[in-house]
Amino acid sequence: MRRQQGVALISVLLVVAIVTVVCAGLIARQQLAIRASANQFLARQAWHYALGGEALARAVLKRDLLAPGSVPGKSVDHLYEEWAKPLPAFPVDQGELRVRIEDLAARFNLNALVQGGQRNDAAIAQFRRLLLQLEIDKPYPELLADWLDKDQEPGGESGAEDSQYLLLEPPYRTADRRLQDVSELRLLLGMSETEYRRLAPYVCALPSKTPINVNTAGPMVLSSLADGLTPELARQLVLARGDQGFADISNFFSQPVLAGRGELGSNLDVGSQFFLVVSEVRIADRRLVLSSTVQRDKKGRVYVLQRNLGLPAGMPATPRNDEG
């Protein structure tokens, strides 16, 4: 009798142990499912908040162009306008939303090296000056021009086409089209991560004929316009534009620091069409960054051309007036 009771007790303990293990597994799975659902909910919530920040920036840019007193079809954009000023953080449920707008026309346009299928010697020379200012002594202007053009003839001794890239490990070919993103620079022959990060804040990848806005470009980009124009001298141009910017490009050309420097290196303007909108959302312990490239046409319509989740190394914050 006692032996039967002992067996029964062991059986009960085994059943309890099995039930306990099963219940623990079910509870762990349920907690994991709850956590996964919460993460998905927060991610979706952060995404919609980021889209709201993008919509706000589009409205700010449209209002700037259509502001009372502005000339229809002609914009003068500078860093003292509302769109360029830091926006306050917007409180959201369990966190905050921050939005900033940067002028992509304040940077050197890499696609300008090839226009209409032909090499643009003035833009190549300007890119070379920018690299020298950044202490990068590599033939990247020639390499990039070969990357952009449609032929397979290397541009001089420093150029490179498919025949050189196919020898790499892994092998790949040149794009033979304009850049879609600045990060494509990392594919250039010999481009190092250090040099890429040093160059990235001063360049962009826009349609080839997009001009540089002299009202928003910093001293480093302005110094690339002509030989002998150092960043220190270019700061005089930044100071000369004041808090209203140059009203027209002839006003810029008349500045004393540009006297006797000959033809400047690229097409220039006092307004902008392309902007980078960065919406940063922090909810609980999550962080989401949405970087949107937008274009504003002459009628004030703002189109989203590209979206990236996160702020890639190719699109860091543009240095302002008092930065190199």
NUDOLO-354458 format. One record per residue (C-alpha): x, y, z; residue in three letters; residue number from 1. Coordinates in steps of 0.1 Angstrom, whole numbers. Example, Ala and Ser with C-alpha at 12.3 -4.5 7.8 and 13.67 -1.06 7.14 Angstrom:
BEGIN
{{123,-45,78},ALA,1}
{{137,-11,71},SER,2}
***
This chain:
BEGIN
{{0,0,0},MET,1}
{{28,24,9},ARG,2}
{{46,15,-22},ARG,3}
{{16,24,-44},GLN,4}
{{12,57,-25},GLN,5}
{{49,64,-33},GLY,6}
{{44,57,-70},VAL,7}
{{13,79,-70},ALA,8}
{{32,108,-53},LEU,9}
{{60,105,-79},ILE,10}
{{35,105,-107},SER,11}
{{18,136,-93},VAL,12}
{{52,154,-90},LEU,13}
{{61,145,-126},LEU,14}
{{28,159,-138},VAL,15}
{{32,191,-118},VAL,16}
{{68,195,-132},ALA,17}
{{56,190,-167},ILE,18}
{{27,214,-163},VAL,19}
{{51,239,-147},THR,20}
{{75,237,-176},VAL,21}
{{47,239,-202},VAL,22}
{{32,269,-184},CYS,23}
{{66,287,-181},ALA,24}
{{71,282,-219},GLY,25}
{{37,295,-227},LEU,26}
{{42,326,-204},ILE,27}
{{76,332,-220},ALA,28}
{{62,330,-255},ARG,29}
{{33,353,-245},GLN,30}
{{57,379,-230},GLN,31}
{{78,377,-262},LEU,32}
{{47,382,-284},ALA,33}
{{35,411,-262},ILE,34}
{{70,427,-265},ARG,35}
{{71,421,-302},ALA,36}
{{37,437,-307},SER,37}
{{47,467,-286},ALA,38}
{{79,471,-306},ASN,39}
{{59,470,-338},GLN,40}
{{34,495,-325},PHE,41}
{{61,519,-314},LEU,42}
{{79,515,-347},ALA,43}
{{47,522,-367},ARG,44}
{{39,552,-344},GLN,45}
{{74,566,-348},ALA,46}
{{72,562,-386},TRP,47}
{{39,582,-388},HIS,48}
{{53,609,-365},TYR,49}
{{84,611,-388},ALA,50}
{{60,614,-418},LEU,51}
{{43,642,-399},GLY,52}
{{76,660,-395},GLY,53}
{{82,657,-432},GLU,54}
{{48,671,-440},ALA,55}
{{55,700,-417},LEU,56}
{{88,708,-435},ALA,57}
{{70,707,-468},ARG,58}
{{45,732,-456},ALA,59}
{{72,755,-443},VAL,60}
{{90,754,-476},LEU,61}
{{59,761,-495},LYS,62}
{{50,790,-472},ARG,63}
{{85,804,-476},ASP,64}
{{82,806,-514},LEU,65}
{{46,819,-514},LEU,66}
{{52,845,-486},ALA,67}
{{37,880,-492},PRO,68}
{{61,902,-511},GLY,69}
{{80,874,-528},SER,70}
{{84,874,-566},VAL,71}
{{64,846,-583},PRO,72}
{{88,821,-598},GLY,73}
{{119,837,-583},LYS,74}
{{132,828,-548},SER,75}
{{160,841,-527},VAL,76}
{{168,816,-501},ASP,77}
{{193,823,-472},HIS,78}
{{200,809,-438},LEU,79}
{{180,836,-419},TYR,80}
{{147,825,-433},GLU,81}
{{122,805,-413},GLU,82}
{{129,772,-430},TRP,83}
{{166,774,-421},ALA,84}
{{160,782,-384},LYS,85}
{{160,753,-359},PRO,86}
{{125,742,-351},LEU,87}
{{116,736,-315},PRO,88}
{{111,700,-303},ALA,89}
{{75,689,-306},PHE,90}
{{63,667,-277},PRO,91}
{{46,635,-287},VAL,92}
{{33,605,-267},ASP,93}
{{62,591,-247},GLN,94}
{{88,612,-265},GLY,95}
{{95,641,-289},GLU,96}
{{98,649,-326},LEU,97}
{{126,671,-340},ARG,98}
{{126,684,-376},VAL,99}
{{153,703,-395},ARG,100}
{{156,715,-431},ILE,101}
{{190,717,-449},GLU,102}
{{197,732,-483},ASP,103}
{{212,707,-506},LEU,104}
{{221,734,-530},ALA,105}
{{246,746,-504},ALA,106}
{{269,717,-514},ARG,107}
{{289,709,-545},PHE,108}
{{269,688,-569},ASN,109}
{{289,657,-579},LEU,110}
{{267,650,-610},ASN,111}
{{278,684,-624},ALA,112}
{{311,667,-636},LEU,113}
{{292,653,-666},VAL,114}
{{265,673,-684},GLN,115}
{{247,662,-715},GLY,116}
{{270,632,-718},GLY,117}
{{301,655,-719},GLN,118}
{{327,662,-693},ARG,119}
{{323,695,-676},ASN,120}
{{359,708,-672},ASP,121}
{{349,737,-650},ALA,122}
{{331,715,-625},ALA,123}
{{360,690,-625},ILE,124}
{{384,718,-617},ALA,125}
{{361,730,-589},GLN,126}
{{358,695,-574},PHE,127}
{{396,693,-575},ARG,128}
{{399,726,-556},ARG,129}
{{374,713,-530},LEU,130}
{{394,682,-525},LEU,131}
{{426,701,-521},LEU,132}
{{410,723,-494},GLN,133}
{{400,692,-476},LEU,134}
{{436,679,-479},GLU,135}
{{426,650,-502},ILE,136}
{{452,646,-528},ASP,137}
{{437,618,-550},LYS,138}
{{424,619,-586},PRO,139}
{{388,615,-576},TYR,140}
{{375,641,-601},PRO,141}
{{388,621,-631},GLU,142}
{{376,588,-615},LEU,143}
{{342,602,-608},LEU,144}
{{339,616,-643},ALA,145}
{{346,582,-657},ASP,146}
{{321,567,-633},TRP,147}
{{294,591,-646},LEU,148}
{{300,591,-683},ASP,149}
{{287,565,-707},LYS,150}
{{319,555,-725},ASP,151}
{{346,531,-716},GLN,152}
{{375,553,-723},GLU,153}
{{395,563,-692},PRO,154}
{{399,601,-689},GLY,155}
{{436,604,-689},GLY,156}
{{462,585,-668},GLU,157}
{{441,590,-636},SER,158}
{{408,578,-650},GLY,159}
{{394,543,-646},ALA,160}
{{367,523,-664},GLU,161}
{{353,487,-662},ASP,162}
{{387,472,-671},SER,163}
{{402,484,-637},GLN,164}
{{371,478,-615},TYR,165}
{{367,442,-628},LEU,166}
{{402,434,-614},LEU,167}
{{390,442,-578},LEU,168}
{{377,416,-553},GLU,169}
{{348,414,-556},PRO,170}
{{347,428,-592},PRO,171}
{{321,453,-604},TYR,172}
{{315,478,-632},ARG,173}
{{312,516,-634},THR,174}
{{277,529,-631},ALA,175}
{{278,550,-664},ASP,176}
{{249,572,-651},ARG,177}
{{245,600,-626},ARG,178}
{{248,593,-589},LEU,179}
{{215,587,-570},GLN,180}
{{231,590,-535},ASP,181}
{{264,604,-522},VAL,182}
{{272,571,-506},SER,183}
{{281,558,-541},GLU,184}
{{314,576,-538},LEU,185}
{{326,547,-517},ARG,186}
{{327,526,-549},LEU,187}
{{353,549,-565},LEU,188}
{{386,532,-570},LEU,189}
{{408,539,-539},GLY,190}
{{381,559,-520},MET,191}
{{388,553,-482},SER,192}
{{362,555,-455},GLU,193}
{{382,584,-438},THR,194}
{{383,605,-471},GLU,195}
{{346,597,-478},TYR,196}
{{335,610,-443},ARG,197}
{{357,641,-447},ARG,198}
{{342,649,-481},LEU,199}
{{305,639,-476},ALA,200}
{{293,670,-457},PRO,201}
{{302,693,-486},TYR,202}
{{288,673,-516},VAL,203}
{{254,662,-529},CYS,204}
{{239,641,-558},ALA,205}
{{214,662,-577},LEU,206}
{{205,667,-613},PRO,207}
{{236,678,-632},SER,208}
{{225,714,-639},LYS,209}
{{215,723,-604},THR,210}
{{233,755,-593},PRO,211}
{{250,762,-560},ILE,212}
{{232,786,-538},ASN,213}
{{257,813,-528},VAL,214}
{{234,824,-500},ASN,215}
{{236,791,-481},THR,216}
{{269,776,-491},ALA,217}
{{296,776,-464},GLY,218}
{{332,789,-467},PRO,219}
{{346,755,-478},MET,220}
{{323,752,-508},VAL,221}
{{326,788,-517},LEU,222}
{{364,786,-516},SER,223}
{{362,759,-544},SER,224}
{{348,785,-569},LEU,225}
{{382,799,-579},ALA,226}
{{419,794,-576},ASP,227}
{{434,811,-546},GLY,228}
{{401,816,-529},LEU,229}
{{408,801,-494},THR,230}
{{381,794,-468},PRO,231}
{{394,824,-449},GLU,232}
{{387,847,-478},LEU,233}
{{354,830,-485},ALA,234}
{{343,839,-451},ARG,235}
{{342,875,-463},GLN,236}
{{316,864,-488},LEU,237}
{{296,849,-460},VAL,238}
{{297,881,-440},LEU,239}
{{289,902,-471},ALA,240}
{{256,884,-476},ARG,241}
{{244,896,-442},GLY,242}
{{210,885,-429},ASP,243}
{{191,890,-462},GLN,244}
{{214,872,-486},GLY,245}
{{225,884,-520},PHE,246}
{{194,897,-539},ALA,247}
{{208,884,-572},ASP,248}
{{239,867,-586},ILE,249}
{{253,899,-600},SER,250}
{{255,913,-564},ASN,251}
{{276,883,-555},PHE,252}
{{299,886,-585},PHE,253}
{{306,923,-575},SER,254}
{{322,914,-542},GLN,255}
{{357,927,-539},PRO,256}
{{372,894,-528},VAL,257}
{{362,879,-562},LEU,258}
{{378,907,-582},ALA,259}
{{404,895,-608},GLY,260}
{{397,858,-602},ARG,261}
{{383,851,-636},GLY,262}
{{354,829,-644},GLU,263}
{{340,811,-614},LEU,264}
{{339,773,-614},GLY,265}
{{302,765,-615},SER,266}
{{267,777,-622},ASN,267}
{{255,797,-593},LEU,268}
{{222,811,-580},ASP,269}
{{206,828,-550},VAL,270}
{{177,804,-546},GLY,271}
{{172,767,-541},SER,272}
{{150,738,-553},GLN,273}
{{163,708,-534},PHE,274}
{{163,703,-496},PHE,275}
{{170,676,-471},LEU,276}
{{144,672,-444},VAL,277}
{{155,652,-413},VAL,278}
{{128,641,-389},SER,279}
{{141,625,-357},GLU,280}
{{116,607,-334},VAL,281}
{{123,595,-299},ARG,282}
{{96,573,-283},ILE,283}
{{103,555,-251},ALA,284}
{{137,538,-258},ASP,285}
{{133,539,-296},ARG,286}
{{149,563,-320},ARG,287}
{{139,567,-357},LEU,288}
{{154,591,-382},VAL,289}
{{138,598,-416},LEU,290}
{{158,617,-441},SER,291}
{{138,629,-471},SER,292}
{{151,646,-502},THR,293}
{{124,670,-515},VAL,294}
{{121,693,-545},GLN,295}
{{102,726,-545},ARG,296}
{{91,739,-579},ASP,297}
{{85,775,-589},LYS,298}
{{48,773,-580},LYS,299}
{{56,762,-544},GLY,300}
{{47,725,-549},ARG,301}
{{70,703,-528},VAL,302}
{{76,667,-540},TYR,303}
{{94,639,-521},VAL,304}
{{121,624,-543},LEU,305}
{{137,600,-519},GLN,306}
{{134,587,-483},ARG,307}
{{161,570,-462},ASN,308}
{{156,555,-427},LEU,309}
{{185,568,-406},GLY,310}
{{210,596,-413},LEU,311}
{{237,579,-435},PRO,312}
{{273,590,-434},ALA,313}
{{268,605,-469},GLY,314}
{{243,631,-455},MET,315}
{{256,646,-423},PRO,316}
{{245,681,-412},ALA,317}
{{257,708,-435},THR,318}
{{283,731,-418},PRO,319}
{{268,766,-413},ARG,320}
{{283,801,-417},ASN,321}
{{308,799,-389},ASP,322}
{{320,764,-397},GLU,323}
{{347,752,-421},GLY,324}
***
